[in-house]
Amino acid sequence: MEDGVLLRIYIAETARIHDLPGYRYLMGYFLKKGFPGCTVQRAMAGFGHEHRLKTLDMLHLSLDLPLVIDVVDTRERIMAVVPEIEEMVEYGLVTVQDVQMSRKRVVKE
């Protein structure tokens, strides 16, 4: 195990960055920067700064569910992009936390 940092970004499904869906833009950003991976998770329910409950419940169906975007890498690489990410995420939350990571790599033949 080695020390790493988890960058977690909370945004709405309808969030946009440079005219693209926010999650798509961020995935492309991390891919271009050479990060080892990026995971986007769609929440079943949640609320944010506007305090409106958003849910998959059929009685209160929302088309704007919360998304959670996770990227894990070394402290140096994560912290190098945090200011730019904070600038891009107009409405949402950006968090950073220390983690222990074990990298698994597939050997290409």
Z-matrix of the N, CA and C atoms (Angstrom, degrees):
N
C 1 1.462
C 2 1.525 1 108.73
N 3 1.311 2 114.16 1 146.03
C 4 1.456 3 119.42 2 177.49
C 5 1.525 4 109.67 3 -133.50
N 6 1.331 5 115.53 4 159.40
C 7 1.451 6 120.43 5 178.56
C 8 1.520 7 110.23 6 -69.69
N 9 1.315 8 115.64 7 140.68
C 10 1.448 9 121.70 8 177.07
C 11 1.509 10 109.39 9 -149.97
N 12 1.321 11 115.53 10 -178.43
C 13 1.461 12 121.62 11 179.05
C 14 1.519 13 108.43 12 -134.91
N 15 1.326 14 115.70 13 136.01
C 16 1.452 15 122.99 14 175.05
C 17 1.520 16 107.97 15 -98.37
N 18 1.328 17 116.08 16 121.60
C 19 1.460 18 122.45 17 171.58
C 20 1.517 19 105.90 18 -98.90
N 21 1.320 20 117.10 19 119.78
C 22 1.465 21 121.97 20 -179.04
C 23 1.524 22 108.19 21 -121.58
N 24 1.323 23 114.50 22 129.34
C 25 1.463 24 121.06 23 -177.26
C 26 1.524 25 108.03 24 -121.36
N 27 1.320 26 116.18 25 127.16
C 28 1.463 27 122.24 26 176.48
C 29 1.524 28 107.58 27 -106.97
N 30 1.329 29 116.91 28 120.62
C 31 1.456 30 121.00 29 176.27
C 32 1.522 31 109.02 30 -140.11
N 33 1.323 32 115.98 31 166.65
C 34 1.458 33 121.01 32 175.67
C 35 1.523 34 109.50 33 -82.69
N 36 1.305 35 115.36 34 152.97
C 37 1.453 36 121.73 35 178.76
C 38 1.531 37 111.58 36 -57.73
N 39 1.327 38 116.88 37 -31.19
C 40 1.467 39 121.14 38 -178.06
C 41 1.527 40 113.35 39 -89.06
N 42 1.319 41 117.64 40 -0.77
C 43 1.475 42 120.52 41 -179.70
C 44 1.529 43 109.88 42 -60.44
N 45 1.319 44 115.64 43 142.21
C 46 1.456 45 120.82 44 179.86
C 47 1.523 46 109.38 45 -126.89
N 48 1.335 47 114.82 46 143.40
C 49 1.464 48 122.16 47 175.13
C 50 1.522 49 106.26 48 -132.53
N 51 1.309 50 116.36 49 121.55
C 52 1.477 51 122.12 50 -178.46
C 53 1.524 52 111.43 51 49.62
N 54 1.321 53 116.63 52 50.31
C 55 1.470 54 124.17 53 175.69
C 56 1.528 55 115.21 54 64.98
N 57 1.315 56 118.57 55 14.57
C 58 1.463 57 122.51 56 175.39
C 59 1.521 58 108.43 57 -119.38
N 60 1.352 59 116.58 58 157.02
C 61 1.468 60 117.18 59 171.27
C 62 1.535 61 108.51 60 -54.76
N 63 1.321 62 116.95 61 134.26
C 64 1.461 63 121.56 62 -174.45
C 65 1.518 64 113.79 63 -53.35
N 66 1.327 65 116.61 64 -44.32
C 67 1.466 66 118.92 65 -178.03
C 68 1.521 67 111.13 66 -64.88
N 69 1.339 68 117.01 67 -37.76
C 70 1.472 69 120.10 68 179.16
C 71 1.518 70 111.05 69 -67.20
N 72 1.330 71 115.74 70 -43.01
C 73 1.454 72 119.20 71 179.19
C 74 1.533 73 110.28 72 -60.72
N 75 1.331 74 116.31 73 -45.85
C 76 1.465 75 120.31 74 -178.33
C 77 1.532 76 111.80 75 -65.74
N 78 1.331 77 117.69 76 -39.51
C 79 1.467 78 119.55 77 176.79
C 80 1.524 79 110.23 78 -60.03
N 81 1.317 80 117.45 79 -45.50
C 82 1.464 81 121.59 80 178.12
C 83 1.509 82 112.22 81 -62.85
N 84 1.326 83 115.97 82 -38.82
C 85 1.460 84 122.03 83 178.51
C 86 1.534 85 110.03 84 -60.25
N 87 1.337 86 116.39 85 -49.79
C 88 1.467 87 120.07 86 -178.58
C 89 1.531 88 111.48 87 -67.28
N 90 1.308 89 116.88 88 -35.03
C 91 1.463 90 120.78 89 176.73
C 92 1.532 91 110.67 90 -63.54
N 93 1.333 92 116.38 91 -47.24
C 94 1.472 93 120.85 92 179.10
C 95 1.520 94 112.40 93 -62.84
N 96 1.326 95 116.47 94 -33.70
C 97 1.463 96 120.93 95 -179.68
C 98 1.524 97 112.35 96 -78.65
N 99 1.336 98 117.66 97 -5.12
C 100 1.459 99 121.15 98 176.06
C 101 1.517 100 115.44 99 81.96
N 102 1.338 101 117.73 100 22.33
C 103 1.463 102 119.67 101 177.19
C 104 1.524 103 109.29 102 -69.63
N 105 1.329 104 117.06 103 150.35
C 106 1.465 105 120.30 104 -174.87
C 107 1.524 106 114.07 105 -69.84
N 108 1.325 107 118.53 106 -17.57
C 109 1.455 108 120.57 107 179.98
C 110 1.512 109 111.63 108 179.30
N 111 1.317 110 114.66 109 162.58
C 112 1.465 111 122.18 110 178.66
C 113 1.524 112 106.26 111 -150.52
N 114 1.314 113 117.06 112 131.21
C 115 1.459 114 121.69 113 -179.91
C 116 1.520 115 109.61 114 -120.76
N 117 1.335 116 116.17 115 131.64
C 118 1.463 117 122.04 116 176.19
C 119 1.518 118 107.59 117 -112.69
N 120 1.333 119 115.60 118 127.18
C 121 1.464 120 121.26 119 179.39
C 122 1.523 121 108.96 120 -118.91
N 123 1.320 122 115.71 121 135.39
C 124 1.462 123 121.29 122 177.54
C 125 1.524 124 107.38 123 -97.57
N 126 1.306 125 116.25 124 124.98
C 127 1.458 126 120.70 125 -177.28
C 128 1.521 127 111.68 126 -77.66
N 129 1.314 128 115.78 127 154.55
C 130 1.466 129 121.34 128 175.32
C 131 1.522 130 110.64 129 -79.86
N 132 1.336 131 115.92 130 -29.43
C 133 1.460 132 120.73 131 -179.28
C 134 1.515 133 108.66 132 -163.42
N 135 1.327 134 115.37 133 160.81
C 136 1.458 135 120.05 134 175.96
C 137 1.513 136 111.17 135 168.21
N 138 1.322 137 114.84 136 175.01
C 139 1.461 138 119.93 137 172.35
C 140 1.513 139 107.80 138 -148.35
N 141 1.313 140 115.21 139 157.02
C 142 1.458 141 120.70 140 -177.72
C 143 1.510 142 111.40 141 -125.65
N 144 1.320 143 115.18 142 -149.09
C 145 1.464 144 121.38 143 -173.67
C 146 1.531 145 113.76 144 -59.33
N 147 1.344 146 117.51 145 -25.28
C 148 1.467 147 120.12 146 -179.17
C 149 1.528 148 112.17 147 -84.92
N 150 1.331 149 118.00 148 -5.91
C 151 1.466 150 124.73 149 177.35
C 152 1.529 151 113.59 150 58.42
N 153 1.332 152 116.99 151 36.05
C 154 1.462 153 122.04 152 174.00
C 155 1.517 154 107.80 153 -108.85
N 156 1.333 155 116.27 154 124.60
C 157 1.458 156 121.23 155 179.93
C 158 1.523 157 109.69 156 -69.24
N 159 1.326 158 115.08 157 130.03
C 160 1.464 159 121.72 158 176.61
C 161 1.518 160 106.43 159 -120.00
N 162 1.343 161 115.99 160 131.77
C 163 1.452 162 119.05 161 -171.86
C 164 1.522 163 112.26 162 -149.26
N 165 1.333 164 115.47 163 161.70
C 166 1.460 165 122.11 164 173.03
C 167 1.526 166 111.48 165 -86.78
N 168 1.328 167 117.29 166 -6.73
C 169 1.464 168 123.03 167 179.47
C 170 1.530 169 109.27 168 -53.79
N 171 1.322 170 117.36 169 128.06
C 172 1.466 171 121.66 170 -176.45
C 173 1.530 172 113.28 171 -59.80
N 174 1.322 173 117.77 172 -26.34
C 175 1.468 174 119.88 173 179.95
C 176 1.530 175 111.71 174 -78.19
N 177 1.312 176 116.73 175 -23.58
C 178 1.465 177 121.40 176 -177.90
C 179 1.524 178 110.44 177 -131.31
N 180 1.312 179 116.90 178 44.01
C 181 1.457 180 122.39 179 -173.81
C 182 1.530 181 112.15 180 -58.43
N 183 1.308 182 115.26 181 131.15
C 184 1.457 183 121.68 182 177.41
C 185 1.519 184 109.02 183 -118.67
N 186 1.310 185 116.19 184 140.64
C 187 1.459 186 121.37 185 175.69
C 188 1.518 187 110.16 186 -100.85
N 189 1.312 188 116.09 187 14.33
C 190 1.469 189 121.60 188 -177.27
C 191 1.528 190 109.18 189 -133.35
N 192 1.325 191 116.45 190 59.69
C 193 1.462 192 120.98 191 -176.85
C 194 1.527 193 111.47 192 -74.66
N 195 1.326 194 116.74 193 157.14
C 196 1.459 195 120.39 194 176.87
C 197 1.538 196 110.67 195 -68.94
N 198 1.319 197 115.77 196 145.46
C 199 1.452 198 122.78 197 173.86
C 200 1.514 199 108.70 198 -119.65
N 201 1.326 200 115.79 199 145.10
C 202 1.459 201 122.17 200 175.80
C 203 1.527 202 106.96 201 -121.50
N 204 1.322 203 116.08 202 125.18
C 205 1.465 204 121.72 203 -178.81
C 206 1.521 205 107.74 204 -114.87
N 207 1.335 206 116.73 205 122.92
C 208 1.467 207 122.37 206 -178.08
C 209 1.520 208 110.92 207 -115.62
N 210 1.322 209 114.46 208 136.80
C 211 1.465 210 122.46 209 173.27
C 212 1.522 211 106.77 210 -138.77
N 213 1.339 212 117.05 211 131.32
C 214 1.461 213 121.32 212 178.74
C 215 1.524 214 108.72 213 -122.46
N 216 1.329 215 115.66 214 133.94
C 217 1.464 216 120.93 215 176.94
C 218 1.521 217 107.53 216 -164.06
N 219 1.313 218 116.26 217 -166.54
C 220 1.466 219 120.71 218 179.38
C 221 1.529 220 109.77 219 -70.38
N 222 1.310 221 115.66 220 157.01
C 223 1.468 222 121.27 221 178.78
C 224 1.528 223 110.64 222 -55.43
N 225 1.315 224 117.26 223 -44.79
C 226 1.462 225 121.32 224 -176.73
C 227 1.528 226 111.58 225 -60.27
N 228 1.333 227 116.30 226 -45.58
C 229 1.475 228 119.76 227 -177.68
C 230 1.526 229 112.01 228 -69.75
N 231 1.320 230 116.70 229 -42.00
C 232 1.468 231 119.74 230 179.80
C 233 1.523 232 110.39 231 -66.23
N 234 1.322 233 116.87 232 -50.00
C 235 1.464 234 119.63 233 -175.99
C 236 1.534 235 112.05 234 -65.44
N 237 1.327 236 116.85 235 -23.96
C 238 1.462 237 120.38 236 178.31
C 239 1.531 238 111.81 237 -67.84
N 240 1.348 239 117.39 238 -27.80
C 241 1.465 240 119.55 239 -177.74
C 242 1.537 241 113.50 240 -102.56
N 243 1.324 242 117.81 241 -10.94
C 244 1.468 243 120.30 242 -176.39
C 245 1.530 244 112.65 243 -56.33
N 246 1.328 245 120.64 244 -46.48
C 247 1.475 246 118.41 245 -179.68
C 248 1.536 247 112.45 246 -58.82
N 249 1.310 248 117.16 247 -39.82
C 250 1.467 249 120.46 248 179.45
C 251 1.529 250 110.97 249 -68.17
N 252 1.331 251 117.16 250 -39.88
C 253 1.467 252 121.55 251 178.06
C 254 1.527 253 109.88 252 -63.65
N 255 1.333 254 116.74 253 -44.77
C 256 1.465 255 120.14 254 178.70
C 257 1.520 256 111.10 255 -60.05
N 258 1.302 257 117.14 256 -35.27
C 259 1.461 258 122.13 257 177.65
C 260 1.534 259 111.04 258 -67.75
N 261 1.333 260 116.91 259 -39.55
C 262 1.470 261 121.94 260 -177.69
C 263 1.524 262 113.00 261 -72.25
N 264 1.331 263 116.79 262 -37.99
C 265 1.470 264 121.36 263 -174.77
C 266 1.526 265 108.47 264 -84.30
N 267 1.338 266 114.36 265 96.75
C 268 1.461 267 120.23 266 -176.65
C 269 1.529 268 111.99 267 -72.67
N 270 1.340 269 116.05 268 -45.32
C 271 1.461 270 121.75 269 177.34
C 272 1.515 271 107.57 270 -125.66
N 273 1.290 272 116.81 271 115.03
C 274 1.452 273 120.80 272 -178.99
C 275 1.515 274 109.79 273 159.45
N 276 1.307 275 114.95 274 -162.19
C 277 1.462 276 121.53 275 -178.50
C 278 1.510 277 108.69 276 -139.74
N 279 1.317 278 115.82 277 134.79
C 280 1.463 279 122.17 278 177.07
C 281 1.519 280 107.16 279 -118.05
N 282 1.344 281 116.95 280 123.23
C 283 1.465 282 120.35 281 179.28
C 284 1.523 283 109.71 282 -124.72
N 285 1.322 284 114.55 283 155.74
C 286 1.463 285 121.99 284 177.19
C 287 1.524 286 106.98 285 -135.15
N 288 1.329 287 116.46 286 132.88
C 289 1.465 288 119.08 287 176.59
C 290 1.521 289 110.59 288 -144.52
N 291 1.309 290 114.70 289 148.06
C 292 1.461 291 120.87 290 178.72
C 293 1.522 292 109.72 291 -71.12
N 294 1.332 293 115.84 292 141.35
C 295 1.462 294 122.03 293 177.62
C 296 1.524 295 109.19 294 -140.60
N 297 1.305 296 115.57 295 164.45
C 298 1.461 297 122.52 296 169.86
C 299 1.515 298 106.05 297 -104.37
N 300 1.317 299 117.20 298 130.73
C 301 1.469 300 119.29 299 -176.87
C 302 1.515 301 111.40 300 -129.32
N 303 1.302 302 115.00 301 150.19
C 304 1.450 303 122.78 302 175.73
C 305 1.522 304 105.78 303 -127.93
N 306 1.308 305 116.16 304 110.66
C 307 1.462 306 120.31 305 -176.45
C 308 1.511 307 111.21 306 -82.36
N 309 1.294 308 115.30 307 134.33
C 310 1.465 309 122.31 308 175.54
C 311 1.511 310 106.40 309 -116.44
N 312 1.292 311 116.34 310 127.20
C 313 1.463 312 120.40 311 -178.57
C 314 1.526 313 110.22 312 -121.89
N 315 1.298 314 115.14 313 139.38
C 316 1.457 315 121.13 314 176.20
C 317 1.528 316 107.85 315 -87.71
N 318 1.298 317 116.81 316 129.55
C 319 1.457 318 121.48 317 179.02
C 320 1.518 319 108.32 318 -85.05
N 321 1.327 320 116.62 319 120.54
C 322 1.470 321 121.51 320 178.60
C 323 1.503 322 109.24 321 -83.90
N 324 1.315 323 115.81 322 135.64
C 325 1.474 324 119.63 323 -179.59
C 326 1.511 325 110.77 324 -101.27
